[in-house]
Amino acid sequence: TKDAVTGIFRAEEDEAPEIAANDPLSLQNKPDSISPEVFVANGQLWESTGDFGKAMESYTKALESEANNAPALTSIARLHFRQGNHPKAAEFFQKAITQSPSDAGLHNDLGLTLNKMGQRAAATQSLEKALELAPGTSRYANNLASVKYEAGDANGAYQVLSSSNK
């Protein structure tokens, strides 16, 4: 009985089954190139494990593959921010915004970065752009209000909060 059931899964007389050259599961099948998205995903995986060096290496490979890849630029900017390297983070956020000017999240993150660098006016401008692109987003409104308050503009902070939080 055992041979009857398992026999259909075994190759005949130690014959290895032939694998087609185009079989996607074949270990011989290698892609011609790897897209930047794969490098970015790999970098995010490394970043989630705390290996920032390997994460940066993967993001850099994505940029080598496609110099103006917005997700790679964004990931590099966020990693620099996370590591406290705010000038580099600002530089890469600006590059990412050049590629994706209507991404409100990038404007928000640039604003937070500029605020960390003490550039309150530029931070306010960037956060206002985030709110312009995504009106009513409470996270962006709260960030803008915080920056205005830290800059000594309590009335401006109150106006932002009251207009965004009915």
GUTIBA-544367 format. One record per residue (C-alpha): x, y, z. Coordinates in pm, 1 decimal. Each point is the difference from the previous one (the first is absolute). Example, Ala and Ser with C-alpha at 12.3 -4.5 7.8 and 13.67 -1.06 7.14 Angstrom:
REM residues 2
+----------+----------+----------+
:       px :       py :       pz :
+----------+----------+----------+
:   1230.0 :   -450.0 :    780.0 :
:    137.0 :    344.0 :    -66.0 :
+----------+----------+----------+
END
This chain:
REM residues 166
+----------+----------+----------+
:       px :       py :       pz :
+----------+----------+----------+
:      0.0 :      0.0 :      0.0 :
:    281.8 :    233.2 :     89.1 :
:    164.5 :    -48.5 :   -341.0 :
:   -328.7 :     52.6 :   -177.4 :
:    -53.5 :    339.1 :    163.6 :
:    357.2 :    129.8 :      7.1 :
:    102.1 :   -149.5 :   -330.8 :
:   -176.3 :    269.7 :   -196.9 :
:    212.4 :    265.9 :    172.1 :
:    334.9 :   -168.1 :    -59.4 :
:    202.1 :     22.8 :   -317.0 :
:     47.9 :   -322.8 :   -183.4 :
:    316.6 :   -185.6 :     99.9 :
:    190.0 :    297.5 :    147.6 :
:    -68.2 :    215.0 :   -302.8 :
:     -6.4 :    366.8 :     87.6 :
:   -284.6 :    179.9 :   -168.8 :
:    109.2 :    238.8 :   -271.1 :
:    -56.3 :    363.8 :     79.8 :
:    -85.1 :    236.4 :   -278.1 :
:    244.6 :    286.6 :    -45.1 :
:   -279.6 :    254.1 :     38.2 :
:   -146.6 :   -155.7 :    317.4 :
:    -38.0 :    291.5 :    247.0 :
:     79.7 :   -231.8 :    290.7 :
:    327.2 :   -116.2 :   -148.3 :
:    311.7 :    110.4 :    184.8 :
:    159.0 :     55.7 :   -340.4 :
:   -259.5 :    262.5 :    -90.3 :
:    149.8 :    344.2 :     73.3 :
:   -160.5 :    328.7 :    -99.4 :
:    178.2 :    227.2 :   -245.8 :
:    -27.8 :    288.4 :    243.9 :
:   -145.0 :     80.2 :    338.6 :
:   -244.4 :    288.6 :     21.1 :
:     54.9 :    283.9 :    248.7 :
:   -317.6 :   -103.7 :    181.1 :
:    165.5 :   -328.0 :     99.7 :
:    299.4 :    186.3 :    145.0 :
:   -230.4 :    239.7 :    187.2 :
:   -203.7 :   -287.6 :    144.4 :
:    322.7 :   -174.0 :     99.4 :
:    122.2 :    319.8 :    164.4 :
:   -322.2 :     35.3 :    195.3 :
:     39.1 :   -355.8 :    120.4 :
:    355.2 :     72.3 :    118.5 :
:   -117.3 :    321.1 :    162.0 :
:   -275.3 :   -183.6 :    189.4 :
:    265.3 :   -231.8 :    146.2 :
:    210.4 :    296.7 :    110.3 :
:    281.2 :    -52.1 :   -250.9 :
:     12.2 :    355.1 :   -132.4 :
:    326.7 :    -54.4 :   -186.3 :
:   -143.0 :   -277.6 :   -214.8 :
:   -321.0 :    196.9 :    -42.9 :
:    192.9 :    298.2 :   -134.8 :
:    198.0 :   -232.0 :   -225.0 :
:   -322.7 :   -136.4 :   -151.3 :
:   -149.0 :    347.4 :    -46.9 :
:    321.7 :    113.2 :   -167.9 :
:    -16.6 :   -296.3 :   -238.4 :
:   -353.7 :    106.9 :    -89.9 :
:    134.1 :    344.6 :    -93.2 :
:    280.7 :   -157.4 :   -200.8 :
:   -266.9 :   -187.7 :   -192.3 :
:   -219.8 :    310.5 :    -44.4 :
:    154.7 :    329.8 :    109.3 :
:   -323.5 :    187.5 :     72.3 :
:   -204.1 :   -280.1 :    155.2 :
:   -236.3 :    181.7 :    238.6 :
:    -54.4 :   -293.4 :    242.2 :
:    377.5 :    -47.6 :     32.9 :
:     57.2 :    372.9 :     54.1 :
:   -279.6 :      4.3 :    257.8 :
:    135.3 :   -305.3 :    180.8 :
:    349.1 :    149.7 :     16.0 :
:   -142.2 :    327.9 :    131.4 :
:   -203.9 :   -175.2 :    269.7 :
:    296.0 :   -214.1 :    102.8 :
:    220.6 :    309.3 :     33.2 :
:   -273.9 :    165.1 :    207.5 :
:    -31.2 :   -307.7 :    218.7 :
:    375.2 :      8.8 :     60.3 :
:     -6.5 :    370.5 :     88.4 :
:    182.3 :    111.7 :   -314.4 :
:   -246.9 :    278.7 :    -73.0 :
:    197.1 :    194.2 :   -264.9 :
:     34.9 :   -315.4 :   -214.1 :
:   -364.5 :    -87.6 :     66.7 :
:   -109.2 :    344.9 :   -121.6 :
:    215.5 :    -36.6 :   -311.0 :
:   -157.2 :   -333.6 :    -91.3 :
:   -354.0 :    111.9 :     85.9 :
:     47.1 :    289.9 :   -242.0 :
:    123.3 :   -238.8 :   -270.2 :
:   -298.8 :   -227.1 :     62.1 :
:   -238.4 :    297.7 :    -19.4 :
:    151.8 :     91.2 :   -336.9 :
:   -106.7 :   -345.5 :   -122.3 :
:   -339.0 :     -4.3 :    179.4 :
:   -104.7 :    362.5 :     55.1 :
:   -358.8 :    -85.5 :     91.3 :
:     92.0 :   -242.5 :    279.9 :
:   -125.6 :    173.8 :    313.4 :
:    183.5 :   -242.9 :    225.4 :
:    334.2 :    106.6 :   -143.8 :
:    -77.4 :    367.8 :     62.7 :
:   -104.9 :    -88.1 :    355.3 :
:    318.7 :   -195.8 :     64.1 :
:    216.0 :    275.6 :   -148.9 :
:   -176.6 :    249.2 :    225.9 :
:     71.1 :   -209.6 :    308.4 :
:    363.2 :    -36.4 :   -107.6 :
:     42.3 :    373.1 :    -56.2 :
:   -157.4 :     64.6 :    339.7 :
:    259.1 :   -230.1 :    161.8 :
:    265.6 :    210.7 :   -172.5 :
:   -149.9 :    317.6 :    149.9 :
:   -126.1 :    130.0 :   -334.0 :
:   -350.7 :     85.6 :    122.8 :
:   -107.7 :    220.2 :   -293.8 :
:     97.6 :   -261.3 :   -259.1 :
:   -154.0 :   -273.7 :    215.7 :
:   -326.4 :    193.4 :     21.4 :
:     -2.9 :     51.6 :   -375.2 :
:     55.8 :   -370.7 :    -66.7 :
:   -267.1 :   -107.5 :    249.7 :
:   -247.0 :    250.3 :   -148.2 :
:     67.8 :   -157.5 :   -341.7 :
:    -76.0 :   -344.2 :    147.9 :
:   -333.2 :    130.1 :    129.1 :
:    -72.3 :    168.1 :   -332.7 :
:     55.0 :   -332.0 :   -178.9 :
:   -197.0 :   -201.9 :    256.7 :
:   -248.2 :    237.4 :    164.3 :
:   -143.8 :   -111.2 :    330.7 :
:    276.0 :   -248.4 :     80.5 :
:     23.0 :     30.6 :    377.2 :
:    357.1 :   -128.6 :     20.4 :
:    123.0 :    274.2 :   -232.9 :
:   -209.7 :    262.7 :    179.3 :
:    130.8 :   -108.7 :    340.1 :
:    358.5 :     10.0 :   -126.8 :
:    -51.0 :    347.8 :   -144.4 :
:   -159.0 :    120.5 :    323.5 :
:    291.6 :   -139.7 :    201.7 :
:    255.7 :    177.3 :   -216.9 :
:   -192.1 :    327.9 :     20.5 :
:    -28.5 :    -33.7 :    377.2 :
:    372.8 :    -76.9 :     37.8 :
:     73.0 :    308.3 :   -211.5 :
:   -199.4 :    212.3 :    246.4 :
:   -313.4 :     32.1 :   -214.3 :
:   -261.2 :   -133.8 :    242.7 :
:   -284.4 :    175.2 :   -185.1 :
:    109.1 :   -152.9 :   -331.8 :
:     18.1 :   -342.2 :    162.7 :
:   -349.7 :     46.5 :    143.6 :
:   -137.3 :    106.0 :   -338.6 :
:    145.7 :   -307.1 :   -170.0 :
:   -141.7 :   -229.6 :    266.6 :
:   -341.8 :    163.6 :      8.9 :
:    -37.5 :     -3.6 :   -378.5 :
:    108.5 :   -364.4 :    -23.7 :
:   -184.1 :   -138.3 :    301.9 :
:   -364.8 :     92.8 :      0.7 :
+----------+----------+----------+
END
